[in-house]
Amino acid sequence: MADPEVRIPSAEASTENLLRDVEMAVGDGTDAVEVRETGTEAANRGGAVEGNFGEEEDAIPPRITFIDYLKSPIIELLVGSGEDKTLLFAHQALLLRSPFFAEAIAQFSEDATTRRIELVEEELDAVGAFLQFLYTSEYFPRKIDDAQGAGLESDPDVPSGEDNGEQLLKHARVYTLAQKIGVLELKALAHSKVHRINSSARGEIAYARYVYANTPRADVTIRKPIASFWGQRSHVLRHEAEDDFKKLCLEFPEFGFDVLSYVLDARERKSIAAEEPKSGRKRARISEK
């Protein structure tokens, strides 16, 4: 393999702009994007300007089709480590939607025969969900309906009535992966699926433990609902898994603090509402004539 040539794309570059830098080799030929010259550019180099009385001609951007994405080079993704390594493949132009992968791809030289990115610490199922999302804008299990309260498709890999929180953890792993690679649409989708799952107390504890271990304190998007959930139900749910609840509070003091803060804030709001003076307005008196 040739030595990598580092080319870091700007953070503001869109997928369509990045796609222009993608090697689009087909056989011995190369697909090229034709860029039309504007009237101003022609005038600057002394060329003749035709039509529209010298007005600048609007350049028509090339139309990007799904076939164009499929023409781009194949990237190898080596997921996991040791005996659990799995090699996956994806089209480069689609991976460029992620700033994380765009930066990694920019390290490859244009004449590289093999393009491989190692994802040693990532979960195979989460990476698979990410790739499915790139090609279909969804991942399994899909939402049954967009209506609030609707559930998800049945997942045969997760037995019904599971007690270890695996359904919640599946989407939590997709959420943290999406956060890492900068795909905000996938992050939002994963978070929305979490709230369509009914789990047990032990399942909720496993989910909370994963979230507090793998997200920053500032990520209130996923942490705040957990504190709210336990703040409203801890007096009931902690009896179902009291030992696990205590261990979680000791392992992650932030979790215990967030739950306690929610409970105290709720009591404070209730106390303030009770102390508010009632309206002193009296019923309008009917005038007698």
Salt bridges, closest charged atoms under 4 A:
GLU23 OE1 - ARG115 NH2 2.88
ASP31 OD2 - LYS71 NZ 3.28
GLU37 OE2 - ARG45 NE 2.79
GLU57 OE2 - ARG36 NH2 2.11
GLU76 OE1 - ARG116 NE 2.80
GLU110 OE2 - ARG7 NH1 3.32
GLU122 OE2 - LYS180 NZ 2.50
GLU138 OE1 - LYS193 NZ 2.86
GLU153 OE2 - ARG142 NH2 2.81
ASP155 OD2 - LYS170 NZ 3.33
GLU166 OE2 - ARG173 NH1 2.99
GLU242 OE2 - ARG238 NH1 3.67
GLU242 OE2 - LYS246 NZ 3.92
ASP244 OD2 - ARG202 NE 3.64
GLU251 OE1 - ARG209 NE 2.89
GLU254 OE2 - ARG217 NH2 2.80
GLU254 OE1 - ARG223 NH1 2.56
